[in-house]
């Protein structure tokens, strides 16, 4: 009897352990992962609190495309290997400098390149355009080398073109050695600069069309071959229209995603995820975080309204010592960011402050900067613009004083004659 009791107890404990283990394997952090890799909450708890998402990726960033404003960042300025997201720059160089309709012959070096491949062989004939699709859809390293040899003469020559372009874009923490992104210690970028590069590249219609294509048929030696985009979010997550996947042992899993929803146009970059599942989860978490918690605000209207109100209150306080006039014309420099995304819970925290000098010694030249306007949210400066005087106010001269004397005494000359 006692033996049977222990047997039943062991079975009972095993059943409990099995149920606990199964629950932990099936559901993690109250989230279910569907076949498309999207994160679906298994329970929704109403809350007004905005929770910053936790990510597996070593480095992440989300920027607003219209302003390059960082909406989320994690180690976004840390240099990291970038794997095949390198090909964003490769494609940009080719599109801007080459005839995409030209047909080239694939070299032995290009055909022998390892890693992810388009499947090129030595002597294959293919157009530059089809090589670009092979580069960006199926991440062909062989296509990358073929394009680099065509445009730069060699991999090193093409790397020079890539670095020159990076410098022209102000990407000071980015350096290229190859057109494909296979691991190299001197081949790196940051999540933020990769987002900036992607934003630049997407302004080119040809680039945007290629990276937004799910499947495409290329032609090699006159024979058709269908290829599929490696971007797991393209066609499965609403609003995604690019950009590029990446993986090497040194870089881990990487993904650059462009997404447009609800008047928000953003780029999300995740670098250094442990697995493909994590890079997908992280990307969706970050995109959803931004789309759910930020909204576009007309900051230009807010700034102009505040500036005009301030001018009305302060315009009579200006004094130009020895100037022919105290009437200045205050202007604010061109507001380059009309609409910016702001976190919903911080919308009412926007503060516009104006710091302006009011006393001057003549002359006061036109377009002289005399102050600044600051837009601040929660003590963080988001925008800064100069205030200037548009009028030229000369200094009073001897003939100015003489004229005023004569004006004050209209009969002085007549009396002098008498």
Secondary structure, 3 states (H helix, E strand, C coil): CHHHHHHHHHHHHHHHHHHHHHHHHHCECCEEECCCCCEEECCCCCCCCCCCCCCCCCEEEEEECCCCCEEEEECCCCCECCHHHHHHHHHHHHHHHCCCCCEEECCHHHHCCCCCCCCCCCCCEEEHHHHHHHHHCCCCHHHHHHHHHHHHCCHHHHHHHHHHHHHHCCCCCCECCCCCCCCCCCCEECHHHHHHHHHHHHCCHHHHHHHCCCEEEEEECCEEEEEECCCCCCCCCCCEEEEEEEEECCCEEEEEEEEEECCEEEEEEEEEECCHHHHHHHHHHHHHHHHHHEEEEEHHHHHHHHHHHHHHHHHHHCEEECECCCCCCEEECCCCCCEEEEEHHHHHHEEEEEEECCEEECCECCCEEEEEEEEEECCEEEEEEEEEECCCECECCHHHHHHHHHHHCCCHHHHHHC
